[in-house]
C-alpha cells in the first residue's frame, strides 16, 4: 500500500505547522520539514520540540534562507527530500506541500488513488512551445544568469540582467535537456526521486545551470522528471487544487468552500485562508477519517469563473479588488515612509532593503515609473493604483511572499495614509521632516509644474512662501491625524534620536537601525 512522505517547505506560523504535521502523520504517512532559516529560531525550536517524539517526522539536515524565484527554494526541497529518503525507507511516494496546503481527501482515498495510478504526478509543459508563461521574460530566465532576488534586490537583479543583455553574455542550455515548466506542487514515486538524486550526483553541470536561472522551482524537477522517466509514466497534472484569479493571483478558500473542495478531483488544496478556522478544523479532521465516499464533480473552476464573471457579494470566493471591503489582512504589517523629499525617502528604503529582509517599494502612487512587477494591469496607471490601492498592495505582499512591506508616500497622500491605517493590517507611519532651502523649493515648483525654466525669478520667489506653507500644512495634517505608532525622523535631530525612532518603527535592534542610518548624505539635496 502507498506510504506518502510529505515534503513541507514553510516559513511561519509554527502552531499551524505542528498541527499539519500531526494530522498528516496520524495514520502512518510521514513528513520531512524544511523551515526557512530567515524565520525566528524560537519558532523552529518550538516546532522541533513539539514533534521530536513523532517517529514519522524528520527535518532537513540543513536550513537555508529561501527567497521567491531563487534556487534556494529548490535547494531547500532537495535537503528535505534527502532527509525523507534517508529517514523513511518504506515511503513509496514523495508529495510536495507548503504551509498553505490542506488535504481535501482522506488518507484512505489518497493511498488507494496512488496504488491504482502508478505514475508521477507533475505538470511539465515544453518551456518554449507552451504558453505556460503568460507575461514577462521567458527564454531570458534561462540564458542569462540571475544571482539576485528580483523582489528584494530588484535594482541589482535588473541591473545585472541588463548588463548581460548589453554585452550579449548568454549561455547554452545543457544540450541533452528539454527544459519543461509547470507547477511546483508534485507527487513523485520513490524510484523517480532516487533517480533524480543519483542524476544530480553525476551531473553537477545541471545543478550549476539551474542554480542561476530565474524561478527554477517551476522548471528543475519538471525538466528532470521528463528527462529520466518515460512519458507514459508521467501524468501531466498536479494533485493539488489551486486556482488563479483573472489578475493572476491565487484564489483563497474560506469556510463555505468545504463541500466544493471535497468534490474536486485532487488530494490537496491551496491556499486556505488563515482566517478560515472552521474550514481548517474540518479539513484537519478529514484526513484520518475512514469510510468517506467522495462525489467528485470537479466543478470548482467553472463555478468560480461563473460567479466572478457576474460579480458577487460577501466573501465566498475572495472579493474582486474594487470592492470597498477589501482588506490586507490582520497578519500583515505595512510600513509607510512619508516624505516630501522623495530622494531622501528613496535613500532610506534602499538602506532598509540592504540591511533587512523587508521588501521596499518607492513612490508607487506618485511616480508611474516606479519599478513594479506585472500585476495584471492594475499597476499600469496612477489612477488605477490609487483607486485600487488595497488590492494593489495586497498583490505586492503576495508577490514578495512577505507579511511585511515598506512603501514611500508623499505627504499630500493623506487619504491613502488614512485608508491604510484604517485597514486590519498593522500599519506604521514614519514621517521624515526635512529642511527646505529656497533652491530646493524653486526646483520643487518646477517639478510639479508651478513654474517653468523660463518663469521670471520674481514670480517664482513670490511662490516660495506659499509652497513652504503648503508643505508645512501637509506635515501638520499627518501629525494631527493621530495615527497609532506615528514616528518621525528629523533632519535637525541628533543621529541617536533618529536611530531610536527608526528602530521602533521597523521593530528592529538599534544596532541595525544604526547601520541603516549610517548614510552620511541621507538628507542632502
N, C-alpha and C positions, 0 to 999 in steps of 0.2 A: 504494500500500500504506500502511496505517496507520503513523504515526510518533507515538509517545507522548511527551509532555512530562510527566514526573512532578513534582508539586508536593509537596515534602517539608518538613514542619514538624517540627523536632526541637530538643532542648534538652540532650542529654547524650550520653556515650559516643562521642567523636569517631572512634575506630577503627572502630566499627560503622557510623557514617555514611559514612565513606570507603569501606568495603567495599560498603555498599549502593549507593552512587553508581557505583562501578566496575562492579559486577555488572549493574546495570540499564542502563548506557550502553554496555556492551561490544559490543552488536550494532546500534548505530545510534540507539537511543532517547536521550532527553535528560532533563535534570533541572534544576529551579530549587530552591535550598535557602534556607529561612529558618531561621537558627539563633538561638534565643531570646537576647535581649540580657541576660537575667538570668544566663546561663551564663558560664563563665570565658572571658575574652578570649583566653587562651592556647589553649583548646580550639578556638575559632573560627579562630584563625590557623593551627593545625595542620591543620584541615580545608581551609582555603583553599590553603595551601601544597601539600598532598598532591594537590589536584585542579586546580591552576592550569594545568597543561598539558593538561587534558582539555577539548577543544572542545565537548563535549556537556554540560558542567556550567556553570551560571551561578548567581549568588547574588542574592537580593533586594537592591535598592539601599539599602534602609533596614532596619535591625534594630530591633525594638521588644521591650519586656518583655511577655511573654504570661502570662495568668492564666486558669485554668479558669473558664468561664462568662462571660468578658468579651468585649467587642468586639475586644480586641487579637488574639484568635485569627483572627477574620475579616480584620482589617486586615493581619496578617502573611501570610495566604493571598493577599490581593489584591496585596500587594507582590511575592510570589513569582510569582503568575500574570502580572503585568505584565512582570516580568523575563523569564519564559519566552516570552511573546508577542513581545517585542522581540528576544530572542536567537535564537529558533528559528522562523523564518517558515514552515518546512516541516512543523512539528508539526501533526498532524491531530486529536489528542485530548489532553486535559489530565486527569491522573489524580492525585487527592489521596491522599497517603500520610503515615504517621508513621514514626518510627524503629522502631516495634514491628511493622511490616508486612513481609512477605516474599512473593515470588512463589511460587505453587503450580502455575503452568503455565509453559511455555516462551514466549519472545518470539514464536516462530513461531506457536504456538497463539493467543496474545493478539492478534497482528496479524490473523490470519485471522478470529478471532471478531469483532473490531471492523469489519473490512471487510464481513463478512456481516450485521452488525446496525447499520444506520445509525440510531442513536438516542442520546439522552443517558441515561446510567445514573445515576439519583439517586432515593433514597427521598423521596417528597413526599406526605404524608398531610394531609388537612384538619386544621388546628391545633385547631379547636374541636369538630369532629364525630368525629374518630378517638379511639381510646383509646391513642395512642402514649405519652402521658404517664401513667404508672401512679400516681404519688404526688406530693404536693407541689403548689405553686402552678401554675396553668395560665394563665388569662387575665391574671393579675397579672404574669406575665412581660412582658407587652406594654403594658398600660395604665398601669403605673407606671414611673417612671424609676429605673434601677439604675446608680448611679455607683461603687459599692464592690464589692470582691471578696467573695463570700459565704463563701469558705473562709478567707482570711487576714484579712479585716476584718468578721467576722460581726456584731459589735455595731453597727458603722456601717451595714452592709448592712441588717440587720433594723430598726435604729432609723430609718433614712431611709424604709424601706418602711412601717413602722407609722405614721410621721408623715404620709405621703402618704395612707394609708388613713383616718386620723383626720380629715383635712381634705378628704377626697374630691378629692385632686389627681390625677384621672385624665386621660388624654389619648385622642384618637382615633387609630385606626389609619389610615394613608393610604387614602382611600376607594376607590381603584381596585385595591387589592391584596387578594388572598385569601391569607391567611397559611397557609403549609404547614410541615410539620415532618418530619424524618427524619434518618437517619444522615448524618454529615458526610463520609463516605468515598464520593466520587462520581467519575465519569468523564464528562467533557463534551466535546462536539465543539468544534472551533475556532470555528465560526460562532457557537455559543452563547456561548462565552467572550467573543468580540468584541462581541456584542450586549449582554452584561451590562456590560462596561466602558463602552460607549457610553451605555447607560441611566444608569449611575451618574454620568457626567459631566453629564448633563442633569437628573437628579433628586437633587439634594443633600438634599432633604427626606427621601428614603428612607434615605439614609445616616445623617442625624441621628436618624431614628426608631429604626433598628435598633441604632445605637451605644449606646443606653441601655436596650436590652432585656436580659433575662437569658438566657444561653446562646444567643446569636444564631447560633453555628455550626450549630445544629440547625434554624434557620429561614431564614437570609438567602439562601443560594444556592437552597434548596429552594423558597422563595417566588418568587424572580426567574426561575428556570427555568420554573416553571409559568406565570408572568405573560407571558413572552416567547416561549415555544416551544409550538407546537400539542401538544395532549395525546397525539395518536397518534405523536408523535416522542419521547415520553418513556417509557422503560422504568422502571417504579416499583420499582427494586431497586438494591442496591449490588453491585458486583463484588468486594467484599472480604468474605471469610468471617469472621464473628465470632459468638460465642455468649455468652450470659449465663447464669449460674447461677440457681437459683431464689431466690437472695438478691440478684439484680440486679447481681452483679459479673462482669466479663469473665472468660471461661474462658481459661486459659493453656495453650498447647500445648507438649508435651515431645518428646523424641527418638522415642518409639514412636508418634507421631502421623503420621509421614511418609506412609505409604500411605493413611491415611484422608484426609489433607488433599488429596492429589493426586486423589482420587476425588470431590471436591466441585465443583459447577458454578460455580466462582468463579476469578478470576485471581490474587487475593492472599488472605492470611490474616493476622489479628492476634488475640491477642497471642502472640508467640513468646517463651518463657521465656528470660531472659538465661543461664540455666544449661544450656539445650538446645544445646550446642555442636555435637553431631553433626547435629542437625536443621538448624541454621543453615548448616553447611557443605554439606550435601546440597542444601538449597534454593538456596543461593548458586550452586552449580554448575549447577543445573537450567535457569535462565533462558536461558542461551546455547546450550543443547543443541538439536540438530536431530533430527528424525525420531522424536520420542517420541509414542507413542499413549497417550491417557488414557482409562481406563474410568470414566466419570463415573457414580457410583452415588448420590451425594448423600445418603448415609445418616448423615452426621455428627451432625445434631441428634437424630434418633430414637435413634441408638446411645448418644449422651451421656445422653439422658433415660432410656433403659432402664437403663443402668448406674448412674446416680446415684440412680435410684429404688430400687435394691436394695442400696446401699452397695457399697464396693469397698475393695480393699487396694492399697497401693503408690501410685505417682504417675501412673497412666495418664491420669486426667482431672482432676488437681488435687484434693487431699483436701477432704472436707467439713470444715466448720470445727470440728467436735467431735473430730476425730481428734487424738490426743496428739502426733503428729509434726509438726503444723502449724508453720510457721516464717515469720518475717517476711522472710527473705532476706538474704544477706550484703551486698547493695549498699545496704542501708538503715541509717540512723543514728537512734537513739532517745535522746532526752534526758529523763531523769527528774528532776523537781524535787520533792524530798521535804521537806515542811514541815508541822509541826503547826498553825501559824497559817495557815489557809487564805487569809485575806485578804492576807497578806504574799506568798505564792506567786502569787496572782492578780495582784497589782500588778506583780510581777516579770515574769510572762509577758505581761502587757499591754504592758510596755515592750519586751520581746523582739520581740513581734509588730509593734510600731510601728517598730522600728529595724532589723529584719531581714526576710527573706522566709521565715522558718521558721514553719510553721503551729503554733499552740499550742492545747491543749485543757485545760480546767480539771479538777477532781477527778471524772472520769467514773466511777471505781469507788466513789466515796463519796457523790456528790450526784446524785440522779435527775434533777434539774432542769438539769444541765449541758447547754448547747446542743450538740446533735449532729445531723448530717444523718440522713435516713431511710436506715437500713441493713438494711432487710428484716425488722425485728422483733427483731434481736439486741440492739438498744440499748434495748429497752422496759423492762427491769427491771435492778436492780443485780446480781441473781443471774445473769442471762444474761450480763451484761457481764463479770463475774468468771470465770464458768465457761468462756466462750469468748473469753478476753481476747486471745489472739494473733490469732484471726480478726477480732475487733473492731478491733484496732489495724491489722491488715493492710488492712482495708476503709477505715480512715481515711487510711492512706498513699495508697491508690488514689483516694479521694475528693478529697484535696487535690492529687493529682498531683505529689507531692513525695517525695523519698527521705529527707527529714529531718522530724522531728516532735518537739515538746515536750509532755510530759504532766506533770500535777501528781499527786502521790501523798501520802497520809497515811503517816507512819512506821509505823503499825500494819499497813500493807500489805506487810510484809517478804516474804511469799510471792510477791506479784506482782513486786516488785523482783527477787527471785532468779530468777523464771521468765524475765523479760525479759533479765536478764544472762546467762542460760544459752542464749539464742537465738543464731542465726548472725548476727543484726544486730549492728552496733557500738552498744553501749548505754553511755551515760554517766550517772553519778549525781551530782547536786548536792544536798547536804543544806543546808538553811537552819537555822542554830542561833539561836533567839530567846531573849530574856529573858522570864520569865513572872512577872508580878505576881500577888498574891493575887486582885485583882479579875478579872484575866483567867481565872485558874483557876476561880473561882466561876462566871463566865459559861460556861466550858467544861463544867463539871459540869452546868449546867442544859441546855446544848445537847445533850449526849449522854444526858440522862435520868438522871444520877446524883443530881440534886437538882431540886426544883421551885421555883417562885416563892415558895411558902409554906413551904418547908423551914426549920426553926429554924436560926438563924445558927450556933449552936454545933455543930450536926450537920454543917453544910457545912464549917465550919472544921476539924473533925476529919478530913474527907476530903482536905483540901488536901495534907498530906504524902504521902499515898498517890498522889494524882493526879500530883504533882510527880515522885515516884519512878518512876511508870509511864512518864511522858514521857521521863525520863532513860534508863530501861531500853530503850525503843524506839529511842532515838538510839544507845545503845551497841550494840544489835543491828545497826543499819545500818552503823555504823563497823566493827564487828567481823566483818562478813561478807566482807571482803577483796575488794570489788568492784574490778575494774580501772578505773582512771580516776576513782576516788571523789574528789570535791572538796567543799569546804564554804564557805558564806558564814556569817559570824558577826556578830551584831548588835554585839558588843563590839569587833570588829576595825576597824582604820582602813579608810577607803574604798579606798585604794590596794591593800591586800591583797585585798579583796573583788573589786575590778575585775580583778585578775590572775587570780583563781580563775574568775570568770565568763568571761573571755576564753579561758582554757584549756578550760573546759567546753564552750563553743559553737564553739571553733576560729575565733574572730573576732579582729580587731585590738583593741588595748587602748583606742584612742580610741572604738571602737564600744561596748566594754564600759563606758567612762566615761559615754557618752550614755545607756545603759540604766540605770546606777546613779545617775543624776543626780537621781532621785526622792527628795526630802528626807524624805518621810513613809513611806518603804518599810516600816520596821519599827514604825511607830506602831500602837497599838491603836485 
